[in-house]
Amino acid sequence: MRLLVLGGTGFVGGTVVREAVQRGHEVTCTARGVTGEPPGGVRHVRLDRDDPGALEPLAGAEFDAVVDVAAGSHPWVAEAVRTLGPRAGHWTYVSTVNVYADTATPGQSPGSELRTPLYDAANTANGDPDAYGRVNVASEDEVRDKLGDRAFVVRPGLITGPGDTMDRFGYWPARFARGGRVLAPDTPEQPIQYIDVRDLAAWIVDAATTGRTGTFDGVGQSMALRDLLEGIAAAVGVPVEMVAVPAKDLERAGVNPWSGPRSLPLWLPPSHYGLASHDARPALEAGLRPRSLHDAALGALEHERALGLDRPRQAGLSPEEERAVLKMLERSS
Ligand SMILES: NC(=O)c1ccc[n+]([C@@H]2O[C@H](COP(=O)([O-])OP(=O)(O)OC[C@H]3O[C@@H](n4cnc5c(N)ncnc54)[C@H](OP(=O)(O)O)[C@@H]3O)[C@@H](O)[C@H]2O)c1
């Protein structure tokens, strides 16, 4: 198969490229060359999708399948569909579960209501906090309208695994590997779901090979956050004492949910439980094969160790912050 990956040097795209190369496919990728280089044997077309006519170097080229992961802009997606769509045999667009209008209700699936599309804009547009989801709705529309009979639209939620740049899932195996008293959210009712990037990439290459089409949430089974954390701790295997603290006390201590500095990653407020509890069955029935939590946790830990467990993180608490929060909570109890 002749495969083109638009954005094939990053986390998701790079994993798709490696999976396809390993299966013996002929792979081309586009990127500016800022994030990294593709593996040997892959043709790298250097271009900036913000430049007018950026994809012209590929106009006229024929591909059995195209995968577009550089998805932060509706104009990028529209140009790709216009320039490359007519000669592409199959088209994968990597979207996001942030396209759904309702972030709170569990069990949603591709038929659920979407946000209002935001056309002709990038996801950084106008300081609109929903722009990321809305631009992806517009981009999905573009792909389905023009290439619906060949289009595979995948909406992942939390993606983990080697190459992860967000530092969220990886916080937990890295934290458990240090042992000791681990601050955790006491929210037994909170759902969470994730997909390992290697399983997502394998599914995307499968779809391109077999011609699978349709729109799917690219998610694994939803589970309780508490079970996820216990499963990760068991996979890491270092003795820990989990100190589970109610949400209101974490908030009082200035700990943020989900992501970013001074956060407990993956902890969500109830207003966002829907984002972490989509119905995984359609994707599983369509061939997505999530690996075990044990394997996903060890893959994330290996990646964390390669980056350095002591590095400043984009998401999570530093050891000093965690100690200070534990001390403060003990004093006030
Ligand atoms: N990470 C998650 O948990 C998550 C969850 C849900 C959905 N997603 C979706 O998954 C998709 C891929 O995410 P990712 O984490 O793989 O992103 P990433 O690691 O940032 O990779 C982005 C790719 O696009 C290329 N690129 C960026 N700007 C470009 C430009 N101006 N012109 C040409 N190429 C450009 C990058 O290469 P250069 O920088 O070298 O150009 C790189 O190859 C995104 O659409 C995201 O919405 C991710």
The ligand as an ORCA input file, in Angstrom:
! r2SCAN-3c Opt
* xyz 0 1
  N      -2.574     13.317     22.362
  C      -3.833     13.003     22.702
  O      -4.116     12.520     23.844
  C      -4.962     13.225     21.708
  C      -6.274     12.927     22.103
  C      -7.306     13.070     21.176
  C      -7.018     13.489     19.866
  N      -5.753     13.770     19.512
  C      -5.515     14.209     18.129
  O      -4.468     13.473     17.560
  C      -3.879     14.264     16.525
  C      -2.387     14.091     16.511
  O      -1.898     14.488     17.743
  P      -0.367     14.274     18.067
  O      -0.261     14.234     19.550
  O       0.205     13.163     17.278
  O       0.267     15.650     17.535
  P       1.798     16.000     17.433
  O       2.636     14.999     18.154
  O       1.887     17.438     17.828
  O       2.131     15.876     15.868
  C       1.710     16.814     14.940
  C       2.288     16.486     13.553
  O       1.885     17.505     12.643
  C       3.036     18.146     12.095
  N       2.775     19.580     11.965
  C       2.526     20.450     12.969
  N       2.393     21.694     12.466
  C       2.538     21.587     11.127
  C       2.518     22.522     10.053
  N       2.310     23.838     10.259
  N       2.725     22.067      8.798
  C       2.948     20.761      8.559
  N       2.973     19.825      9.519
  C       2.777     20.240     10.791
  C       4.153     17.874     13.099
  O       5.451     17.923     12.498
  P       6.309     19.318     12.458
  O       6.147     19.958     13.810
  O       7.707     18.892     12.188
  O       5.732     20.133     11.353
  C       3.801     16.448     13.514
  O       4.243     15.546     12.533
  C      -4.299     15.694     16.770
  O      -5.179     16.039     15.754
  C      -5.057     15.667     18.069
  O      -6.198     16.500     17.997
  C      -4.704     13.643     20.392
*
